[in-house]
Amino acid sequence: MPYVSKDIKADPAAMDELVNKWKSRATATLVIDGEVLIGFNRNRQRIEELLSEA
């Protein structure tokens, strides 16, 4: 599955996108098909569901 990784420490535009577009300041923030998931552990089941559908 293709993905885009963004370094919010090195890229101010990536940090701006995280905060303003996705309304998050946390890592890890994943956006899968437009759904924003903040944190691996609390969203693990949903992440697996979305990835299995892809």
mmJSON file of the N, C-alpha and C atoms, coordinates in Angstrom:
{"data_MODEL":{"atom_site":{
"group_PDB":["ATOM","ATOM","ATOM","ATOM","ATOM","ATOM","ATOM","ATOM","ATOM","ATOM","ATOM","ATOM","ATOM","ATOM","ATOM","ATOM","ATOM","ATOM","ATOM","ATOM","ATOM","ATOM","ATOM","ATOM","ATOM","ATOM","ATOM","ATOM","ATOM","ATOM","ATOM","ATOM","ATOM","ATOM","ATOM","ATOM","ATOM","ATOM","ATOM","ATOM","ATOM","ATOM","ATOM","ATOM","ATOM","ATOM","ATOM","ATOM","ATOM","ATOM","ATOM","ATOM","ATOM","ATOM","ATOM","ATOM","ATOM","ATOM","ATOM","ATOM","ATOM","ATOM","ATOM","ATOM","ATOM","ATOM","ATOM","ATOM","ATOM","ATOM","ATOM","ATOM","ATOM","ATOM","ATOM","ATOM","ATOM","ATOM","ATOM","ATOM","ATOM","ATOM","ATOM","ATOM","ATOM","ATOM","ATOM","ATOM","ATOM","ATOM","ATOM","ATOM","ATOM","ATOM","ATOM","ATOM","ATOM","ATOM","ATOM","ATOM","ATOM","ATOM","ATOM","ATOM","ATOM","ATOM","ATOM","ATOM","ATOM","ATOM","ATOM","ATOM","ATOM","ATOM","ATOM","ATOM","ATOM","ATOM","ATOM","ATOM","ATOM","ATOM","ATOM","ATOM","ATOM","ATOM","ATOM","ATOM","ATOM","ATOM","ATOM","ATOM","ATOM","ATOM","ATOM","ATOM","ATOM","ATOM","ATOM","ATOM","ATOM","ATOM","ATOM","ATOM","ATOM","ATOM","ATOM","ATOM","ATOM","ATOM","ATOM","ATOM","ATOM","ATOM","ATOM","ATOM","ATOM","ATOM","ATOM","ATOM","ATOM","ATOM"],
"id":[1,2,3,4,5,6,7,8,9,10,11,12,13,14,15,16,17,18,19,20,21,22,23,24,25,26,27,28,29,30,31,32,33,34,35,36,37,38,39,40,41,42,43,44,45,46,47,48,49,50,51,52,53,54,55,56,57,58,59,60,61,62,63,64,65,66,67,68,69,70,71,72,73,74,75,76,77,78,79,80,81,82,83,84,85,86,87,88,89,90,91,92,93,94,95,96,97,98,99,100,101,102,103,104,105,106,107,108,109,110,111,112,113,114,115,116,117,118,119,120,121,122,123,124,125,126,127,128,129,130,131,132,133,134,135,136,137,138,139,140,141,142,143,144,145,146,147,148,149,150,151,152,153,154,155,156,157,158,159,160,161,162],
"type_symbol":["N","C","C","N","C","C","N","C","C","N","C","C","N","C","C","N","C","C","N","C","C","N","C","C","N","C","C","N","C","C","N","C","C","N","C","C","N","C","C","N","C","C","N","C","C","N","C","C","N","C","C","N","C","C","N","C","C","N","C","C","N","C","C","N","C","C","N","C","C","N","C","C","N","C","C","N","C","C","N","C","C","N","C","C","N","C","C","N","C","C","N","C","C","N","C","C","N","C","C","N","C","C","N","C","C","N","C","C","N","C","C","N","C","C","N","C","C","N","C","C","N","C","C","N","C","C","N","C","C","N","C","C","N","C","C","N","C","C","N","C","C","N","C","C","N","C","C","N","C","C","N","C","C","N","C","C","N","C","C","N","C","C"],
"label_atom_id":["N","CA","C","N","CA","C","N","CA","C","N","CA","C","N","CA","C","N","CA","C","N","CA","C","N","CA","C","N","CA","C","N","CA","C","N","CA","C","N","CA","C","N","CA","C","N","CA","C","N","CA","C","N","CA","C","N","CA","C","N","CA","C","N","CA","C","N","CA","C","N","CA","C","N","CA","C","N","CA","C","N","CA","C","N","CA","C","N","CA","C","N","CA","C","N","CA","C","N","CA","C","N","CA","C","N","CA","C","N","CA","C","N","CA","C","N","CA","C","N","CA","C","N","CA","C","N","CA","C","N","CA","C","N","CA","C","N","CA","C","N","CA","C","N","CA","C","N","CA","C","N","CA","C","N","CA","C","N","CA","C","N","CA","C","N","CA","C","N","CA","C","N","CA","C","N","CA","C","N","CA","C","N","CA","C","N","CA","C"],
"label_alt_id":[null,null,null,null,null,null,null,null,null,null,null,null,null,null,null,null,null,null,null,null,null,null,null,null,null,null,null,null,null,null,null,null,null,null,null,null,null,null,null,null,null,null,null,null,null,null,null,null,null,null,null,null,null,null,null,null,null,null,null,null,null,null,null,null,null,null,null,null,null,null,null,null,null,null,null,null,null,null,null,null,null,null,null,null,null,null,null,null,null,null,null,null,null,null,null,null,null,null,null,null,null,null,null,null,null,null,null,null,null,null,null,null,null,null,null,null,null,null,null,null,null,null,null,null,null,null,null,null,null,null,null,null,null,null,null,null,null,null,null,null,null,null,null,null,null,null,null,null,null,null,null,null,null,null,null,null,null,null,null,null,null,null],
"label_comp_id":["MET","MET","MET","PRO","PRO","PRO","TYR","TYR","TYR","VAL","VAL","VAL","SER","SER","SER","LYS","LYS","LYS","ASP","ASP","ASP","ILE","ILE","ILE","LYS","LYS","LYS","ALA","ALA","ALA","ASP","ASP","ASP","PRO","PRO","PRO","ALA","ALA","ALA","ALA","ALA","ALA","MET","MET","MET","ASP","ASP","ASP","GLU","GLU","GLU","LEU","LEU","LEU","VAL","VAL","VAL","ASN","ASN","ASN","LYS","LYS","LYS","TRP","TRP","TRP","LYS","LYS","LYS","SER","SER","SER","ARG","ARG","ARG","ALA","ALA","ALA","THR","THR","THR","ALA","ALA","ALA","THR","THR","THR","LEU","LEU","LEU","VAL","VAL","VAL","ILE","ILE","ILE","ASP","ASP","ASP","GLY","GLY","GLY","GLU","GLU","GLU","VAL","VAL","VAL","LEU","LEU","LEU","ILE","ILE","ILE","GLY","GLY","GLY","PHE","PHE","PHE","ASN","ASN","ASN","ARG","ARG","ARG","ASN","ASN","ASN","ARG","ARG","ARG","GLN","GLN","GLN","ARG","ARG","ARG","ILE","ILE","ILE","GLU","GLU","GLU","GLU","GLU","GLU","LEU","LEU","LEU","LEU","LEU","LEU","SER","SER","SER","GLU","GLU","GLU","ALA","ALA","ALA"],
"label_asym_id":["A","A","A","A","A","A","A","A","A","A","A","A","A","A","A","A","A","A","A","A","A","A","A","A","A","A","A","A","A","A","A","A","A","A","A","A","A","A","A","A","A","A","A","A","A","A","A","A","A","A","A","A","A","A","A","A","A","A","A","A","A","A","A","A","A","A","A","A","A","A","A","A","A","A","A","A","A","A","A","A","A","A","A","A","A","A","A","A","A","A","A","A","A","A","A","A","A","A","A","A","A","A","A","A","A","A","A","A","A","A","A","A","A","A","A","A","A","A","A","A","A","A","A","A","A","A","A","A","A","A","A","A","A","A","A","A","A","A","A","A","A","A","A","A","A","A","A","A","A","A","A","A","A","A","A","A","A","A","A","A","A","A"],
"label_entity_id":["1","1","1","1","1","1","1","1","1","1","1","1","1","1","1","1","1","1","1","1","1","1","1","1","1","1","1","1","1","1","1","1","1","1","1","1","1","1","1","1","1","1","1","1","1","1","1","1","1","1","1","1","1","1","1","1","1","1","1","1","1","1","1","1","1","1","1","1","1","1","1","1","1","1","1","1","1","1","1","1","1","1","1","1","1","1","1","1","1","1","1","1","1","1","1","1","1","1","1","1","1","1","1","1","1","1","1","1","1","1","1","1","1","1","1","1","1","1","1","1","1","1","1","1","1","1","1","1","1","1","1","1","1","1","1","1","1","1","1","1","1","1","1","1","1","1","1","1","1","1","1","1","1","1","1","1","1","1","1","1","1","1"],
"label_seq_id":[1,1,1,2,2,2,3,3,3,4,4,4,5,5,5,6,6,6,7,7,7,8,8,8,9,9,9,10,10,10,11,11,11,12,12,12,13,13,13,14,14,14,15,15,15,16,16,16,17,17,17,18,18,18,19,19,19,20,20,20,21,21,21,22,22,22,23,23,23,24,24,24,25,25,25,26,26,26,27,27,27,28,28,28,29,29,29,30,30,30,31,31,31,32,32,32,33,33,33,34,34,34,35,35,35,36,36,36,37,37,37,38,38,38,39,39,39,40,40,40,41,41,41,42,42,42,43,43,43,44,44,44,45,45,45,46,46,46,47,47,47,48,48,48,49,49,49,50,50,50,51,51,51,52,52,52,53,53,53,54,54,54],
"pdbx_PDB_ins_code":[null,null,null,null,null,null,null,null,null,null,null,null,null,null,null,null,null,null,null,null,null,null,null,null,null,null,null,null,null,null,null,null,null,null,null,null,null,null,null,null,null,null,null,null,null,null,null,null,null,null,null,null,null,null,null,null,null,null,null,null,null,null,null,null,null,null,null,null,null,null,null,null,null,null,null,null,null,null,null,null,null,null,null,null,null,null,null,null,null,null,null,null,null,null,null,null,null,null,null,null,null,null,null,null,null,null,null,null,null,null,null,null,null,null,null,null,null,null,null,null,null,null,null,null,null,null,null,null,null,null,null,null,null,null,null,null,null,null,null,null,null,null,null,null,null,null,null,null,null,null,null,null,null,null,null,null,null,null,null,null,null,null],
"Cartn_x":[0.846,0.0,0.896,0.694,1.476,1.1,2.072,1.813,2.768,2.428,3.272,3.639,4.928,5.429,5.877,5.479,5.845,6.559,7.668,8.482,8.102,7.296,6.806,7.883,8.984,10.094,10.901,11.086,11.926,11.148,9.828,9.018,7.886,8.051,7.013,5.657,5.654,4.389,3.664,4.414,3.812,3.188,3.862,3.308,2.046,2.067,0.898,-0.285,-0.02,-1.081,-1.64,-0.767,-1.195,-2.127,-1.74,-2.505,-3.771,-3.638,-4.765,-5.729,-5.211,-6.095,-6.665,-5.79,-6.215,-6.552,-6.369,-6.732,-6.056,-4.775,-4.016,-2.658,-2.135,-0.76,0.0,-0.607,-0.035,0.599,1.62,2.147,1.926,1.475,1.239,-0.198,-0.299,-1.591,-1.609,-2.565,-2.707,-3.978,-3.925,-5.107,-5.249,-6.299,-6.54,-7.888,-7.869,-9.087,-9.873,-9.163,-9.801,-10.197,-10.054,-10.369,-9.114,-9.227,-8.092,-8.079,-6.937,-6.759,-5.535,-5.736,-4.653,-4.235,-3.004,-2.458,-2.661,-1.618,-1.698,-2.515,-2.2,-2.798,-4.309,-4.794,-6.242,-7.029,-6.357,-7.034,-6.594,-5.899,-5.327,-6.364,-7.487,-8.513,-9.027,-9.294,-9.803,-8.748,-7.5,-6.415,-6.35,-6.403,-6.364,-7.551,-8.735,-9.923,-9.732,-9.289,-9.111,-8.04,-6.954,-5.886,-6.297,-7.127,-7.569,-8.553,-9.232,-10.167,-9.449,-8.228,-7.498,-6.984],
"Cartn_y":[-1.165,0.0,1.235,2.14,3.38,4.278,5.015,5.949,7.13,8.187,9.375,9.597,9.676,9.96,11.415,12.127,13.538,13.775,14.497,14.807,16.198,16.246,17.538,18.361,17.741,18.496,19.207,18.566,19.118,19.95,19.766,20.409,21.227,22.55,23.39,23.267,23.033,22.872,21.602,20.562,19.322,19.543,20.305,20.627,21.465,22.42,23.259,22.41,21.467,20.579,19.737,19.193,18.371,19.15,20.37,21.18,21.754,22.356,23.083,22.227,21.292,20.463,19.292,18.621,17.403,17.627,18.858,19.226,18.327,18.066,17.204,17.829,17.534,17.901,16.653,15.513,14.264,13.45,12.712,11.677,10.365,9.405,9.252,9.658,10.451,10.766,10.138,9.264,8.61,9.112,9.31,9.666,8.588,7.801,6.7,6.946,7.157,7.469,8.613,9.621,10.796,10.663,9.486,9.276,9.528,10.395,10.762,9.859,9.212,8.316,8.788,9.12,9.65,8.58,8.111,7.079,5.678,4.853,3.475,2.591,2.626,1.672,1.806,3.009,3.154,2.996,3.015,2.875,1.644,0.758,-0.388,-1.179,-1.487,-2.279,-1.553,-0.273,0.496,0.605,0.804,0.869,-0.442,-1.559,-2.865,-3.044,-2.599,-2.697,-1.905,-0.661,0.191,-0.356,-0.854,-1.387,-2.68,-3.474,-4.722,-4.453,-3.309,-2.926,-2.358,-1.882,-1.208,-2.186],
"Cartn_z":[0.0,0.0,0.0,-0.931,-0.944,0.243,0.719,1.818,1.71,2.449,2.504,3.962,4.224,5.563,5.599,6.651,6.768,8.088,8.033,9.209,9.712,10.765,11.249,11.938,12.337,12.926,11.853,10.721,9.654,8.64,8.594,7.558,8.188,8.276,8.876,8.175,6.879,6.155,6.605,6.917,7.408,8.787,9.643,10.963,10.82,9.918,9.666,9.201,8.316,7.831,8.973,9.808,10.935,11.854,12.18,13.129,12.499,11.34,10.762,9.95,9.193,8.367,9.156,9.92,10.601,12.069,12.574,13.956,14.99,14.789,15.69,15.976,17.138,17.481,17.918,17.724,18.22,17.105,17.496,16.624,17.363,16.79,15.355,15.012,13.956,13.37,11.99,11.769,10.473,9.821,8.526,7.752,6.69,6.814,5.883,5.228,3.925,3.166,3.802,4.276,4.85,6.314,6.88,8.296,9.128,10.123,10.967,12.198,12.413,13.552,14.329,15.591,16.418,17.417,17.267,18.142,17.594,17.728,17.247,18.178,19.458,20.388,20.498,20.662,20.859,19.571,18.426,17.134,16.352,17.014,16.299,15.506,16.12,15.44,14.2,14.315,13.171,12.069,12.45,11.47,10.69,11.405,10.745,9.807,10.229,9.37,8.082,8.226,7.052,6.111,6.667,5.826,5.138,5.782,5.148,4.011,4.06,2.994,1.78,1.976,0.894,-0.141],
"occupancy":[1.0,1.0,1.0,1.0,1.0,1.0,1.0,1.0,1.0,1.0,1.0,1.0,1.0,1.0,1.0,1.0,1.0,1.0,1.0,1.0,1.0,1.0,1.0,1.0,1.0,1.0,1.0,1.0,1.0,1.0,1.0,1.0,1.0,1.0,1.0,1.0,1.0,1.0,1.0,1.0,1.0,1.0,1.0,1.0,1.0,1.0,1.0,1.0,1.0,1.0,1.0,1.0,1.0,1.0,1.0,1.0,1.0,1.0,1.0,1.0,1.0,1.0,1.0,1.0,1.0,1.0,1.0,1.0,1.0,1.0,1.0,1.0,1.0,1.0,1.0,1.0,1.0,1.0,1.0,1.0,1.0,1.0,1.0,1.0,1.0,1.0,1.0,1.0,1.0,1.0,1.0,1.0,1.0,1.0,1.0,1.0,1.0,1.0,1.0,1.0,1.0,1.0,1.0,1.0,1.0,1.0,1.0,1.0,1.0,1.0,1.0,1.0,1.0,1.0,1.0,1.0,1.0,1.0,1.0,1.0,1.0,1.0,1.0,1.0,1.0,1.0,1.0,1.0,1.0,1.0,1.0,1.0,1.0,1.0,1.0,1.0,1.0,1.0,1.0,1.0,1.0,1.0,1.0,1.0,1.0,1.0,1.0,1.0,1.0,1.0,1.0,1.0,1.0,1.0,1.0,1.0,1.0,1.0,1.0,1.0,1.0,1.0],
"B_iso_or_equiv":[0.0,0.0,0.0,0.0,0.0,0.0,0.0,0.0,0.0,0.0,0.0,0.0,0.0,0.0,0.0,0.0,0.0,0.0,0.0,0.0,0.0,0.0,0.0,0.0,0.0,0.0,0.0,0.0,0.0,0.0,0.0,0.0,0.0,0.0,0.0,0.0,0.0,0.0,0.0,0.0,0.0,0.0,0.0,0.0,0.0,0.0,0.0,0.0,0.0,0.0,0.0,0.0,0.0,0.0,0.0,0.0,0.0,0.0,0.0,0.0,0.0,0.0,0.0,0.0,0.0,0.0,0.0,0.0,0.0,0.0,0.0,0.0,0.0,0.0,0.0,0.0,0.0,0.0,0.0,0.0,0.0,0.0,0.0,0.0,0.0,0.0,0.0,0.0,0.0,0.0,0.0,0.0,0.0,0.0,0.0,0.0,0.0,0.0,0.0,0.0,0.0,0.0,0.0,0.0,0.0,0.0,0.0,0.0,0.0,0.0,0.0,0.0,0.0,0.0,0.0,0.0,0.0,0.0,0.0,0.0,0.0,0.0,0.0,0.0,0.0,0.0,0.0,0.0,0.0,0.0,0.0,0.0,0.0,0.0,0.0,0.0,0.0,0.0,0.0,0.0,0.0,0.0,0.0,0.0,0.0,0.0,0.0,0.0,0.0,0.0,0.0,0.0,0.0,0.0,0.0,0.0,0.0,0.0,0.0,0.0,0.0,0.0],
"pdbx_formal_charge":[null,null,null,null,null,null,null,null,null,null,null,null,null,null,null,null,null,null,null,null,null,null,null,null,null,null,null,null,null,null,null,null,null,null,null,null,null,null,null,null,null,null,null,null,null,null,null,null,null,null,null,null,null,null,null,null,null,null,null,null,null,null,null,null,null,null,null,null,null,null,null,null,null,null,null,null,null,null,null,null,null,null,null,null,null,null,null,null,null,null,null,null,null,null,null,null,null,null,null,null,null,null,null,null,null,null,null,null,null,null,null,null,null,null,null,null,null,null,null,null,null,null,null,null,null,null,null,null,null,null,null,null,null,null,null,null,null,null,null,null,null,null,null,null,null,null,null,null,null,null,null,null,null,null,null,null,null,null,null,null,null,null],
"auth_seq_id":[1,1,1,2,2,2,3,3,3,4,4,4,5,5,5,6,6,6,7,7,7,8,8,8,9,9,9,10,10,10,11,11,11,12,12,12,13,13,13,14,14,14,15,15,15,16,16,16,17,17,17,18,18,18,19,19,19,20,20,20,21,21,21,22,22,22,23,23,23,24,24,24,25,25,25,26,26,26,27,27,27,28,28,28,29,29,29,30,30,30,31,31,31,32,32,32,33,33,33,34,34,34,35,35,35,36,36,36,37,37,37,38,38,38,39,39,39,40,40,40,41,41,41,42,42,42,43,43,43,44,44,44,45,45,45,46,46,46,47,47,47,48,48,48,49,49,49,50,50,50,51,51,51,52,52,52,53,53,53,54,54,54],
"auth_comp_id":["MET","MET","MET","PRO","PRO","PRO","TYR","TYR","TYR","VAL","VAL","VAL","SER","SER","SER","LYS","LYS","LYS","ASP","ASP","ASP","ILE","ILE","ILE","LYS","LYS","LYS","ALA","ALA","ALA","ASP","ASP","ASP","PRO","PRO","PRO","ALA","ALA","ALA","ALA","ALA","ALA","MET","MET","MET","ASP","ASP","ASP","GLU","GLU","GLU","LEU","LEU","LEU","VAL","VAL","VAL","ASN","ASN","ASN","LYS","LYS","LYS","TRP","TRP","TRP","LYS","LYS","LYS","SER","SER","SER","ARG","ARG","ARG","ALA","ALA","ALA","THR","THR","THR","ALA","ALA","ALA","THR","THR","THR","LEU","LEU","LEU","VAL","VAL","VAL","ILE","ILE","ILE","ASP","ASP","ASP","GLY","GLY","GLY","GLU","GLU","GLU","VAL","VAL","VAL","LEU","LEU","LEU","ILE","ILE","ILE","GLY","GLY","GLY","PHE","PHE","PHE","ASN","ASN","ASN","ARG","ARG","ARG","ASN","ASN","ASN","ARG","ARG","ARG","GLN","GLN","GLN","ARG","ARG","ARG","ILE","ILE","ILE","GLU","GLU","GLU","GLU","GLU","GLU","LEU","LEU","LEU","LEU","LEU","LEU","SER","SER","SER","GLU","GLU","GLU","ALA","ALA","ALA"],
"auth_asym_id":["A","A","A","A","A","A","A","A","A","A","A","A","A","A","A","A","A","A","A","A","A","A","A","A","A","A","A","A","A","A","A","A","A","A","A","A","A","A","A","A","A","A","A","A","A","A","A","A","A","A","A","A","A","A","A","A","A","A","A","A","A","A","A","A","A","A","A","A","A","A","A","A","A","A","A","A","A","A","A","A","A","A","A","A","A","A","A","A","A","A","A","A","A","A","A","A","A","A","A","A","A","A","A","A","A","A","A","A","A","A","A","A","A","A","A","A","A","A","A","A","A","A","A","A","A","A","A","A","A","A","A","A","A","A","A","A","A","A","A","A","A","A","A","A","A","A","A","A","A","A","A","A","A","A","A","A","A","A","A","A","A","A"],
"auth_atom_id":["N","CA","C","N","CA","C","N","CA","C","N","CA","C","N","CA","C","N","CA","C","N","CA","C","N","CA","C","N","CA","C","N","CA","C","N","CA","C","N","CA","C","N","CA","C","N","CA","C","N","CA","C","N","CA","C","N","CA","C","N","CA","C","N","CA","C","N","CA","C","N","CA","C","N","CA","C","N","CA","C","N","CA","C","N","CA","C","N","CA","C","N","CA","C","N","CA","C","N","CA","C","N","CA","C","N","CA","C","N","CA","C","N","CA","C","N","CA","C","N","CA","C","N","CA","C","N","CA","C","N","CA","C","N","CA","C","N","CA","C","N","CA","C","N","CA","C","N","CA","C","N","CA","C","N","CA","C","N","CA","C","N","CA","C","N","CA","C","N","CA","C","N","CA","C","N","CA","C","N","CA","C","N","CA","C","N","CA","C"],
"pdbx_PDB_model_num":[1,1,1,1,1,1,1,1,1,1,1,1,1,1,1,1,1,1,1,1,1,1,1,1,1,1,1,1,1,1,1,1,1,1,1,1,1,1,1,1,1,1,1,1,1,1,1,1,1,1,1,1,1,1,1,1,1,1,1,1,1,1,1,1,1,1,1,1,1,1,1,1,1,1,1,1,1,1,1,1,1,1,1,1,1,1,1,1,1,1,1,1,1,1,1,1,1,1,1,1,1,1,1,1,1,1,1,1,1,1,1,1,1,1,1,1,1,1,1,1,1,1,1,1,1,1,1,1,1,1,1,1,1,1,1,1,1,1,1,1,1,1,1,1,1,1,1,1,1,1,1,1,1,1,1,1,1,1,1,1,1,1]
}}}
